[in-house]
């Protein structure tokens, strides 16, 4: 008798499993996640920059970086993914020039001297031309035999006075760039 009860119970379980399958539950698609990629991941001179460090200095958030290397020159350009300007460019080149040669051949006319940056440094601005705004530039002869420059190219409608003010922020940023890390 027990055997028949067990068989009847198993048959009941098997039959109940043949009932209509449940409707699939709709699951919403996952929310895309944004991943902040460090500027350094682009290589080249971008290894010397950090988006947060740049934002602290110039008060603009960049999120796209591109690097280039040619011979002894390493370059990095950072921009916002939403606009082509403004952009910040760092260029570092190995060199054998000394302070005298730097002052005579590299420092542009009408550039202001910068103290506390490398062996010798300058800052300057240039007027808006060719579809972009004014350019703020800081150049220096690093103590490790490298020539470096940071330049900010503003949007076409930006003012030269704003670029001039920005050179101070570029000097602050340049002092944090360790050219020996290339």
C-alpha positions in Angstrom: 0.0 0.0 0.0 2.8 2.4 0.9 4.3 1.8 -2.6 1.1 2.8 -4.3 0.9 6.0 -2.2 4.5 6.9 -3.0 3.8 6.3 -6.8 0.6 8.3 -6.6 2.5 11.2 -4.9 5.3 11.1 -7.5 2.7 11.1 -10.3 1.0 14.1 -8.7 4.3 16.0 -8.6 5.1 15.1 -12.2 1.7 16.2 -13.4 1.8 19.5 -11.5 5.1 20.3 -13.3 3.4 20.2 -16.6 1.1 23.1 -15.8 1.4 26.3 -17.9 4.8 28.0 -17.6 4.9 31.4 -15.8 5.1 34.6 -17.9 8.7 35.9 -18.1 9.3 38.9 -15.9 10.4 42.0 -17.8 13.7 43.3 -16.4 14.7 46.9 -17.2 17.9 47.3 -19.1 20.9 48.2 -17.0 21.8 51.8 -16.5 25.0 52.6 -18.5 27.8 53.5 -16.2 30.3 56.2 -16.8 33.9 55.3 -16.2 36.4 58.1 -15.6 39.6 57.3 -17.5 42.7 59.0 -16.4 44.5 61.3 -18.8 47.6 59.2 -18.2 46.1 56.2 -19.9 46.6 58.0 -23.2 50.4 57.7 -22.9 52.9 60.3 -24.1 53.0 63.5 -22.1 49.5 62.7 -20.8 51.3 60.5 -18.3 52.3 63.7 -16.6 48.7 65.1 -16.3 45.6 64.3 -14.3 42.1 65.6 -15.1 41.5 66.5 -11.4 44.8 68.3 -11.1 44.0 70.3 -14.3 40.5 71.1 -13.0 41.9 72.4 -9.7 44.3 74.7 -11.5 42.3 76.1 -14.4 38.7 75.5 -13.1 37.6 73.7 -16.2 36.8 69.9 -16.4 38.4 68.0 -19.2 37.6 64.4 -19.9 39.3 63.5 -23.2 43.1 63.1 -23.7 45.2 62.3 -26.7 48.9 61.8 -26.9 51.6 61.8 -29.5 55.3 61.0 -29.5 57.7 61.8 -32.2 61.5 61.5 -31.8 62.3 63.2 -28.5 59.0 65.1 -28.2 56.0 64.0 -26.1 52.7 65.8 -26.5 49.3 65.6 -24.8 46.1 67.5 -25.7 43.1 67.5 -23.3 39.6 68.6 -24.1 36.1 68.3 -23.1 34.2 65.6 -25.0 31.4 68.2 -25.5 33.5 70.9 -27.2 36.8 71.2 -29.1 37.8 74.4 -27.3 39.1 75.3 -24.9 42.0 72.8 -25.0 45.1 72.4 -23.0 48.4 71.1 -24.6 51.5 69.9 -22.8 54.6 69.4 -24.9 57.9 68.1 -23.5 61.1 67.7 -25.6 64.5 66.5 -24.6 67.2 69.1 -25.1 70.8 70.0 -24.5 70.3 73.8 -24.4 71.3 75.9 -21.5 69.7 78.9 -19.7 71.4 81.4 -22.0 70.3 79.7 -25.2 66.8 79.2 -23.8 66.6 83.0 -23.0 68.0 84.0 -26.4 66.3 81.5 -28.7 63.2 80.1 -27.0 61.7 82.9 -24.9 59.3 84.9 -27.2 59.5 88.7 -27.4 57.2 90.4 -24.9 57.0 87.3 -22.7 57.0 87.8 -18.9 59.6 86.1 -16.8 58.3 83.4 -14.4 60.2 82.5 -11.2 60.3 79.2 -9.3 59.7 77.0 -12.4 62.6 75.0 -13.8 65.9 76.7 -14.6 64.2 79.5 -16.5 60.5 80.1 -17.5 58.2 82.5 -19.3 54.5 83.2 -19.8 52.7 85.0 -22.5 49.4 85.4 -24.3 48.6 85.8 -28.0 45.6 87.2 -29.7 42.7 85.2 -31.2 43.3 84.0 -34.7 42.1 81.5 -37.3 38.9 80.2 -35.6 40.2 80.0 -32.0 40.4 82.4 -29.2 43.5 83.8 -27.4 46.3 81.5 -26.3 47.9 81.5 -22.9 51.3 79.8 -22.8 53.9 78.9 -20.1 57.2 77.6 -21.3 60.2 76.4 -19.2 63.6 74.8 -19.3 63.3 72.0 -16.8 66.3 71.0 -14.7 66.4 67.5 -16.2 67.4 68.6 -19.7 63.8 69.0 -21.0 62.0 71.9 -22.7 58.3 72.0 -21.7 55.4 74.2 -22.5 51.7 74.3 -21.4 49.3 76.2 -23.7 45.7 77.0 -23.3 43.7 77.7 -26.5 40.5 79.5 -25.7 37.2 79.4 -27.5 36.8 82.0 -30.3 34.6 84.3 -28.2 36.9 84.3 -25.2 38.7 87.5 -24.1 42.4 88.0 -24.1 42.3 89.4 -20.5 40.8 86.0 -19.4 43.7 84.2 -21.1 46.2 86.6 -19.5 44.7 85.8 -16.1 44.9 82.1 -16.9 48.7 82.2 -17.3 48.9 82.3 -13.5 46.9 79.1 -13.2 49.1 77.5 -15.9 52.2 78.4 -13.9 50.7 76.7 -10.9 49.9 73.6 -13.0 53.4 73.6 -14.6 55.0 73.5 -11.2 53.2 70.2 -10.6 54.3 68.6 -13.9 57.3 66.3 -13.3 59.0 66.1 -16.7 61.4 63.4 -15.3 58.5 60.9 -15.3 58.7 60.5 -19.1 
